[in-house]
Amino acid sequence: MFGAPAGMGSPEVGDIEVLVHEDRLHLFHLTLPNHDLVQHAVSDDGLTWTQVAHALRVGDPGEVDDDQIWTMGVCSHDGRFVMLYTALSRAENGMVQRVAFAESDDLMTWSKRPGVVVESDARWYEAARVDGNNVSWRDPKPIFLDDSWLVLVSARSGDGDFLRRGAVGGFVTRDFQRFEVVPPLFTPGQFWYLECPQVFRIGDWWYLTAGVMEDLSQRYWISRSAQGPWHVPSDGGRLAPRGHYAAKVVDWRDATLLYCWHQVPTGRLDWDARNPTGRAVPAPIELVQQTDGSLEAASFSGWGALASPGRDFTVRAEPAAGVYSTATQEVGTNFRLKGRLTLGPVSGGIVLRQKSNSGGYFIEMTKGSTVVQLRKTLATRDVVRGRPWFTSTVLQQGELRLPLADEAIAINLTINGPYVEFSVNDQVVLATFTAERTDGELGVWSQGGPVECVATIESLTEAGGWS
């Protein structure tokens, strides 16, 4: 894993932008906590990234971005590329956000457009440092509609309850020379901020997605029009597994992909990572449209390019009533398991990276419930007395669209380096990073009844992620 420079501190990947050009993916991202540059990486498979020259750095003293650079959006216009980015200046101690611009002919070399900015408009938005001592006008994301560009920003309404003014604001332009700020596109009256907003289309439905700061959830709303009105979909509007945030959606090779950064619940990666503070760019998730317009998160089909021919994998645990039991086989460190799981008892599931008398990682499911948990329980020693002891941590919890029933369920488990992803009936319900232990046995566990997994297991080449 690589990406954000380590130095002697703990920098990490910040907000991202993903653009497709000539079938290649370009990833731009911030580096926190300094916010002093925009880094750039490229990928030909959607999973492995190669760093190229940095795109932007903060400006010289007196320039509009001489304090920090925040989230950016990139698009192609009139044969050139335009980067819209959030600029903070020292003149206001970094407390006023504006949208500034840079240009490129090849996505590799960027030049800023001095003095050109778009600012918040007091007719509809908070535009002065009054109530909150800052002005929110950030995370620009352009989309071309009809004959002009609509640029969405994370803003705050000028009126309403102070704690619930989070809004999706915006401005329009035809040439990126003249700009007109427009009224808010979405004011739910519920959130402090709606971060990194984006509008995209699949078929006859339009979607608005944004990160909700209060609980760091990635949510979405649906409409029949790019202008709204926006409604909560039938699944409640949670777009990605917990910990996925500041997402960007991109169409690539006949799939709609969601990229984001992911932060583990503890805020710190559990292995000797280059940047241990807990943020990394995970594998993309495919967004699959359902008949009612709602979206389901599915595993990325691009994993198949890293897979070797599969072999049969069958395990069955049959404990006596009330007794915990496992059945496992030795596997490699990077693999994909695809098959069916029959959950006989009230609860049970998958165990991975298990070693005798020293625990492992447990995926837990319960009949009649929508909750799926990934838990790490490993052997250790009491630091005071030195006796054998344990650590147990819930690494991630996900929610299925429907409760688990009696019939066998389709599962897909992908382990690649520190990345762990688990799907039930084609829905990605867990996706996170953990690698305190990377090897061990794979199988099923149960409490009070039989659990069986019949599947195919494929070895995977380890992808070079981004952290």
C-alpha positions as CSV (number, residue, x, y, z in Angstrom):
1,M,0.0,0.0,0.0
2,F,1.4,3.4,-0.9
3,G,0.3,6.9,-1.8
4,A,0.3,9.7,0.8
5,P,3.8,10.5,1.9
6,A,4.7,9.1,5.3
7,G,7.6,11.2,6.6
8,M,7.9,11.1,10.4
9,G,4.2,11.8,10.9
10,S,0.9,10.2,9.9
11,P,-0.4,11.8,6.7
12,E,-3.3,10.0,4.9
13,V,-5.3,10.0,1.8
14,G,-8.0,12.7,1.7
15,D,-10.9,13.3,-0.7
16,I,-10.6,11.9,-4.2
17,E,-11.7,12.5,-7.8
18,V,-11.8,9.8,-10.5
19,L,-11.8,10.5,-14.2
20,V,-11.9,8.2,-17.2
21,H,-9.7,9.2,-20.2
22,E,-8.9,6.8,-23.1
23,D,-10.1,3.8,-21.0
24,R,-7.6,4.7,-18.2
25,L,-8.7,5.7,-14.7
26,H,-7.1,8.8,-13.2
27,L,-7.3,9.2,-9.4
28,F,-6.6,12.7,-7.9
29,H,-6.5,13.0,-4.2
30,L,-5.7,15.3,-1.3
31,T,-3.0,14.5,1.3
32,L,-4.0,15.2,4.9
33,P,-3.5,16.9,7.3
34,N,-1.5,19.5,5.4
35,H,-3.8,19.9,2.4
36,D,-0.9,21.2,0.5
37,L,-1.0,19.2,-2.8
38,V,-3.2,17.2,-5.1
39,Q,-1.6,13.9,-6.0
40,H,-2.3,11.9,-9.1
41,A,-2.3,8.2,-9.9
42,V,-3.4,6.1,-12.8
43,S,-4.9,2.6,-13.2
44,D,-5.6,0.2,-16.1
45,D,-7.5,-2.4,-14.1
46,G,-9.4,-0.3,-11.5
47,L,-7.5,-2.0,-8.6
48,T,-3.8,-1.3,-9.0
49,W,-2.6,2.3,-9.0
50,T,0.7,3.9,-10.2
51,Q,1.7,7.3,-9.0
52,V,2.5,10.0,-11.6
53,A,3.5,13.7,-11.2
54,H,1.6,15.7,-8.6
55,A,-1.1,17.9,-10.1
56,L,-1.3,21.0,-7.9
57,R,0.4,22.6,-4.9
58,V,-0.7,25.4,-2.7
59,G,-0.1,28.9,-4.0
60,D,2.5,31.5,-3.2
61,P,1.7,34.1,-0.4
62,G,-1.2,36.4,-1.5
63,E,-2.8,33.9,-3.9
64,V,-6.3,32.6,-3.3
65,D,-5.0,29.1,-2.4
66,D,-1.9,30.1,-0.3
67,D,-3.3,28.4,2.8
68,Q,-4.7,25.0,1.7
69,I,-6.2,23.1,-1.2
70,W,-9.4,21.0,-0.6
71,T,-11.5,18.7,-2.7
72,M,-11.4,18.9,-6.4
73,G,-13.4,17.9,-9.5
74,V,-12.1,17.3,-13.0
75,C,-13.8,17.3,-16.4
76,S,-13.0,17.6,-20.1
77,H,-14.1,20.7,-21.9
78,D,-13.3,21.9,-25.4
79,G,-10.4,19.6,-25.8
80,R,-8.8,20.5,-22.5
81,F,-9.1,19.4,-19.0
82,V,-10.4,21.6,-16.2
83,M,-9.8,21.1,-12.5
84,L,-12.1,22.9,-10.2
85,Y,-10.7,22.9,-6.6
86,T,-11.5,24.3,-3.2
87,A,-9.1,27.2,-2.3
88,L,-8.4,28.5,1.2
89,S,-6.4,31.7,1.8
90,R,-4.4,32.9,4.7
91,A,-6.1,36.3,4.5
92,E,-9.1,34.7,6.3
93,N,-7.1,32.2,8.2
94,G,-8.4,29.5,5.9
95,M,-12.0,30.0,7.1
96,V,-13.5,31.1,3.7
97,Q,-13.8,28.5,0.9
98,R,-13.9,29.4,-2.8
99,V,-13.8,27.5,-6.0
100,A,-10.6,28.1,-8.1
101,F,-9.5,26.6,-11.4
102,A,-6.6,24.9,-13.1
103,E,-6.2,23.7,-16.7
104,S,-4.3,20.9,-18.5
105,D,-3.8,19.6,-22.0
106,D,-2.8,16.1,-21.0
107,L,-4.0,15.6,-17.4
108,M,-0.3,15.5,-16.3
109,T,0.8,19.1,-16.3
110,W,-1.5,21.6,-14.7
111,S,-1.5,25.4,-14.7
112,K,-3.7,27.5,-12.4
113,R,-5.9,30.3,-13.7
114,P,-5.0,33.2,-11.5
115,G,-7.7,35.4,-9.9
116,V,-10.7,33.3,-11.2
117,V,-12.9,32.1,-8.4
118,V,-16.5,31.4,-7.7
119,E,-17.8,32.4,-4.2
120,S,-20.9,31.7,-2.1
121,D,-23.8,34.0,-2.8
122,A,-25.6,35.6,0.2
123,R,-29.0,35.5,-1.7
124,W,-29.3,31.8,-0.9
125,Y,-26.3,30.7,1.2
126,E,-24.2,31.4,4.2
127,A,-21.7,33.8,2.7
128,A,-20.1,35.7,5.6
129,R,-18.3,34.6,8.7
130,V,-21.2,35.3,11.1
131,D,-22.9,32.3,12.8
132,G,-20.3,29.6,12.2
133,N,-17.2,31.8,11.7
134,N,-16.6,30.1,8.3
135,V,-18.0,30.0,4.8
136,S,-18.6,26.6,3.2
137,W,-18.3,26.5,-0.6
138,R,-16.3,23.5,-1.4
139,D,-16.0,20.1,-3.1
140,P,-16.9,21.2,-6.7
141,K,-18.1,18.5,-9.0
142,P,-19.2,19.3,-12.6
143,I,-21.8,17.5,-14.7
144,F,-22.7,18.5,-18.2
145,L,-26.5,19.0,-18.7
146,D,-28.1,20.1,-22.0
147,D,-25.8,22.9,-23.1
148,S,-23.9,23.9,-20.0
149,W,-22.0,22.7,-17.0
150,L,-23.7,22.4,-13.6
151,V,-21.1,22.5,-10.8
152,L,-22.3,21.1,-7.4
153,V,-20.7,22.3,-4.2
154,S,-21.1,21.5,-0.5
155,A,-22.7,24.6,0.9
156,R,-25.0,25.8,3.7
157,S,-28.4,27.5,3.4
158,G,-28.6,31.1,4.4
159,D,-31.6,30.5,6.8
160,G,-33.2,27.7,8.7
161,D,-32.1,25.9,11.9
162,F,-28.4,26.5,12.2
163,L,-27.5,22.8,12.8
164,R,-29.4,21.6,9.8
165,R,-28.4,24.0,7.0
166,G,-26.3,21.6,5.0
167,A,-27.2,22.0,1.4
168,V,-26.1,21.0,-2.1
169,G,-25.4,24.3,-3.8
170,G,-24.1,25.1,-7.2
171,F,-23.3,27.3,-10.2
172,V,-23.5,27.0,-13.9
173,T,-21.2,27.9,-16.8
174,R,-20.9,27.2,-20.5
175,D,-17.3,28.1,-21.0
176,F,-15.6,28.1,-17.5
177,Q,-15.0,31.8,-18.1
178,R,-18.4,33.2,-16.9
179,F,-20.3,31.8,-13.9
180,E,-23.7,32.1,-12.4
181,V,-24.5,30.9,-8.9
182,V,-27.9,29.2,-8.7
183,P,-30.2,28.4,-5.8
184,P,-29.6,25.2,-3.8
185,L,-30.4,21.9,-5.6
186,F,-31.1,20.1,-2.3
187,T,-31.9,21.4,1.2
188,P,-33.1,18.5,3.3
189,G,-33.1,20.5,6.5
190,Q,-31.5,17.6,8.3
191,F,-27.7,17.7,8.1
192,W,-24.8,20.0,9.1
193,Y,-22.9,19.3,5.8
194,L,-23.5,17.3,2.6
195,E,-20.0,16.7,1.5
196,C,-18.6,15.9,-2.0
197,P,-22.0,16.0,-3.7
198,Q,-22.4,14.4,-7.1
199,V,-25.3,13.9,-9.5
200,F,-25.2,11.0,-11.9
201,R,-27.6,9.0,-14.1
202,I,-28.4,5.3,-14.7
203,G,-31.1,4.6,-17.2
204,D,-34.2,6.7,-16.5
205,W,-33.2,7.6,-13.0
206,W,-31.1,10.4,-11.6
207,Y,-29.1,10.1,-8.4
208,L,-27.6,12.5,-5.9
209,T,-25.0,11.2,-3.5
210,A,-23.2,12.9,-0.7
211,G,-21.3,12.2,2.5
212,V,-23.2,13.1,5.7
213,M,-20.6,14.5,8.1
214,E,-22.5,13.7,11.3
215,D,-22.2,9.9,11.0
216,L,-19.7,9.7,8.1
217,S,-22.2,7.8,6.0
218,Q,-22.4,7.8,2.2
219,R,-26.0,8.4,1.2
220,Y,-28.0,8.9,-1.9
221,W,-31.4,10.2,-3.2
222,I,-33.3,9.5,-6.4
223,S,-35.3,11.6,-8.9
224,R,-36.6,11.5,-12.4
225,S,-34.9,14.7,-13.1
226,A,-31.3,16.0,-12.7
227,Q,-32.8,19.0,-10.9
228,G,-34.8,17.0,-8.4
229,P,-37.0,16.9,-6.4
230,W,-34.9,14.3,-4.6
231,H,-36.4,11.4,-2.6
232,V,-35.1,8.8,-0.2
233,P,-35.1,5.4,-2.0
234,S,-36.8,2.3,-0.9
235,D,-33.6,0.9,0.8
236,G,-33.2,3.9,3.0
237,G,-30.5,5.5,1.0
238,R,-27.2,4.1,2.4
239,L,-25.0,3.7,-0.7
240,A,-21.9,2.0,0.6
241,P,-20.6,-0.1,3.6
242,R,-19.8,1.8,6.8
243,G,-16.5,3.6,6.7
244,H,-16.8,4.4,2.9
245,Y,-17.0,8.1,2.5
246,A,-16.5,11.1,0.1
247,A,-17.4,8.8,-2.9
248,K,-17.1,9.5,-6.5
249,V,-19.1,7.6,-9.1
250,V,-17.7,6.9,-12.6
251,D,-18.9,4.9,-15.6
252,W,-16.1,2.6,-16.9
253,R,-16.3,-0.5,-19.1
254,D,-20.0,-0.9,-19.0
255,A,-20.2,-0.6,-15.2
256,T,-21.0,2.2,-12.8
257,L,-18.3,2.2,-10.2
258,L,-18.2,3.9,-6.8
259,Y,-14.7,4.9,-5.5
260,C,-14.1,6.5,-2.1
261,W,-11.7,6.5,0.8
262,H,-12.4,4.1,3.6
263,Q,-11.6,4.5,7.3
264,V,-11.6,1.6,9.7
265,P,-13.6,2.1,12.9
266,T,-10.6,2.4,15.2
267,G,-9.1,5.1,13.1
268,R,-5.9,3.2,12.8
269,L,-4.9,0.3,10.6
270,D,-4.0,-2.9,12.4
271,W,-0.7,-3.7,10.7
272,D,2.5,-1.9,10.0
273,A,1.2,0.2,7.2
274,R,3.0,3.1,5.5
275,N,0.2,5.4,6.7
276,P,-1.3,3.9,9.8
277,T,-4.0,6.5,10.5
278,G,-6.6,4.4,8.9
279,R,-7.6,5.9,5.5
280,A,-7.1,4.1,2.2
281,V,-8.7,3.9,-1.2
282,P,-10.4,0.4,-1.4
283,A,-11.5,-1.5,-4.4
284,P,-14.4,0.0,-6.3
285,I,-18.0,-1.2,-5.7
286,E,-20.3,-1.6,-8.7
287,L,-23.7,0.1,-8.4
288,V,-26.5,-2.1,-9.8
289,Q,-29.9,-0.5,-10.4
290,Q,-32.9,-2.4,-9.0
291,T,-36.4,-2.3,-10.6
292,D,-37.6,0.4,-8.2
293,G,-34.6,2.6,-9.0
294,S,-32.8,1.9,-5.8
295,L,-29.1,0.9,-6.0
296,E,-27.3,-2.2,-4.7
297,A,-23.6,-2.4,-4.0
298,A,-22.1,-5.4,-5.9
299,S,-18.5,-6.8,-6.0
300,F,-16.3,-5.3,-8.7
301,S,-16.2,-7.6,-11.8
302,G,-12.6,-6.6,-12.4
303,W,-11.4,-9.0,-9.7
304,G,-11.7,-11.8,-12.3
305,A,-8.7,-10.5,-14.2
306,L,-6.5,-11.2,-11.1
307,A,-7.9,-14.7,-10.5
308,S,-6.4,-18.1,-11.3
309,P,-8.4,-21.2,-12.2
310,G,-10.6,-22.2,-9.3
311,R,-10.9,-25.4,-7.3
312,D,-13.8,-26.9,-5.3
313,F,-14.1,-25.9,-1.7
314,T,-16.6,-27.7,0.6
315,V,-16.7,-27.5,4.4
316,R,-19.4,-28.5,6.9
317,A,-19.6,-27.9,10.6
318,E,-22.0,-30.2,12.6
319,P,-21.8,-29.4,16.3
320,A,-24.0,-30.9,19.0
321,A,-26.7,-28.7,20.3
322,G,-25.3,-25.6,22.0
323,V,-21.7,-26.4,21.1
324,Y,-19.5,-24.1,19.1
325,S,-17.8,-25.8,16.1
326,T,-15.7,-25.0,13.1
327,A,-14.6,-26.8,9.9
328,T,-11.8,-25.3,7.9
329,Q,-9.2,-25.8,5.2
330,E,-5.8,-24.2,4.6
331,V,-5.9,-21.5,1.9
332,G,-3.6,-18.9,0.5
333,T,-3.4,-15.2,1.6
334,N,-5.1,-13.7,-1.5
335,F,-8.3,-15.4,-2.8
336,R,-11.9,-15.2,-3.9
337,L,-14.5,-17.6,-2.6
338,K,-17.8,-17.8,-4.6
339,G,-20.6,-20.3,-3.7
340,R,-23.5,-21.0,-1.4
341,L,-23.7,-21.1,2.4
342,T,-26.4,-23.0,4.2
343,L,-27.0,-21.6,7.7
344,G,-28.6,-24.3,9.8
345,P,-28.4,-22.9,13.3
346,V,-29.7,-19.5,14.5
347,S,-26.3,-18.0,14.0
348,G,-23.0,-18.8,12.4
349,G,-21.0,-17.9,9.3
350,I,-17.4,-17.8,7.8
351,V,-14.2,-18.0,9.7
352,L,-10.9,-16.9,8.1
353,R,-7.3,-16.6,9.0
354,Q,-7.9,-19.1,11.8
355,K,-5.1,-20.8,13.7
356,S,-5.4,-23.5,16.3
357,N,-5.8,-22.0,19.8
358,S,-5.1,-18.5,18.7
359,G,-8.4,-17.3,17.2
360,G,-9.2,-15.8,13.8
361,Y,-11.6,-13.5,12.0
362,F,-15.3,-14.3,12.1
363,I,-18.2,-13.2,9.8
364,E,-21.4,-13.6,11.8
365,M,-24.9,-13.9,10.5
366,T,-28.2,-14.6,12.2
367,K,-31.4,-16.0,10.7
368,G,-34.2,-13.4,10.5
369,S,-31.7,-10.5,10.9
370,T,-30.2,-8.1,8.4
371,V,-27.1,-7.5,10.5
372,V,-23.7,-9.0,9.3
373,Q,-20.6,-8.5,11.5
374,L,-16.9,-8.9,10.9
375,R,-15.2,-9.6,14.2
376,K,-11.5,-10.2,15.0
377,T,-10.7,-12.4,18.0
378,L,-7.0,-13.1,18.4
379,A,-4.8,-14.6,21.2
380,T,-2.5,-12.3,23.1
381,R,-1.0,-12.1,26.6
382,D,-2.0,-10.1,29.7
383,V,0.5,-7.2,29.8
384,V,0.5,-7.2,33.6
385,R,0.8,-10.9,34.4
386,G,1.9,-12.4,31.1
387,R,-0.9,-15.0,31.1
388,P,-2.7,-16.1,27.9
389,W,-5.4,-13.6,27.0
390,F,-7.3,-12.4,24.0
391,T,-8.4,-9.3,22.0
392,S,-11.8,-9.0,20.4
393,T,-12.9,-6.2,18.1
394,V,-15.9,-5.7,15.8
395,L,-14.2,-4.4,12.7
396,Q,-17.3,-3.6,10.7
397,Q,-21.1,-4.1,10.7
398,G,-23.3,-4.1,7.7
399,E,-27.0,-4.2,6.9
400,L,-28.6,-6.5,4.3
401,R,-31.6,-5.3,2.2
402,L,-33.6,-8.3,3.4
403,P,-33.4,-10.5,6.5
404,L,-31.7,-13.9,6.2
405,A,-34.1,-16.7,5.4
406,D,-33.8,-20.5,5.7
407,E,-32.6,-21.2,2.2
408,A,-29.0,-21.3,1.1
409,I,-27.5,-17.9,0.4
410,A,-25.1,-16.9,-2.3
411,I,-21.8,-15.6,-0.9
412,N,-18.7,-13.9,-2.3
413,L,-15.7,-13.4,-0.1
414,T,-12.7,-11.5,-1.5
415,I,-9.4,-11.3,0.4
416,N,-6.6,-9.3,-1.2
417,G,-3.8,-8.0,0.9
418,P,-5.4,-6.2,3.8
419,Y,-8.7,-5.8,1.9
420,V,-11.7,-7.9,3.1
421,E,-15.0,-7.9,1.2
422,F,-18.1,-10.1,1.7
423,S,-21.3,-10.2,-0.3
424,V,-24.6,-11.9,0.5
425,N,-26.9,-12.6,-2.4
426,D,-24.8,-10.2,-4.6
427,Q,-25.0,-7.3,-2.1
428,V,-21.6,-6.1,-0.7
429,V,-22.3,-5.9,3.0
430,L,-18.8,-5.8,4.4
431,A,-15.8,-4.1,2.9
432,T,-12.8,-2.9,5.0
433,F,-9.1,-3.3,5.7
434,T,-7.6,-5.5,8.4
435,A,-4.2,-7.4,8.4
436,E,-3.0,-8.0,11.9
437,R,-3.0,-11.6,10.7
438,T,-2.9,-12.4,7.0
439,D,-2.7,-16.3,6.9
440,G,-4.5,-19.2,8.4
441,E,-7.4,-21.5,7.6
442,L,-10.7,-20.7,6.0
443,G,-14.1,-22.4,6.7
444,V,-17.4,-22.1,8.6
445,W,-18.3,-21.8,12.2
446,S,-21.6,-22.6,13.9
447,Q,-23.4,-22.6,17.2
448,G,-26.0,-25.3,17.8
449,G,-26.5,-26.7,14.3
450,P,-25.0,-27.4,10.9
451,V,-23.4,-24.9,8.6
452,E,-22.2,-25.8,5.1
453,C,-20.3,-23.9,2.4
454,V,-20.1,-25.3,-1.1
455,A,-18.0,-23.0,-3.3
456,T,-15.2,-22.4,-5.7
457,I,-12.0,-20.8,-4.5
458,E,-9.6,-18.9,-6.8
459,S,-6.2,-17.5,-5.9
460,L,-5.8,-13.8,-6.6
461,T,-2.8,-11.7,-7.6
462,E,-2.4,-9.0,-4.9
463,A,-3.5,-5.6,-6.2
464,G,-1.4,-2.5,-5.4
465,G,-3.9,-0.4,-3.5
466,W,-3.7,3.3,-2.4
467,S,-3.3,4.6,1.1
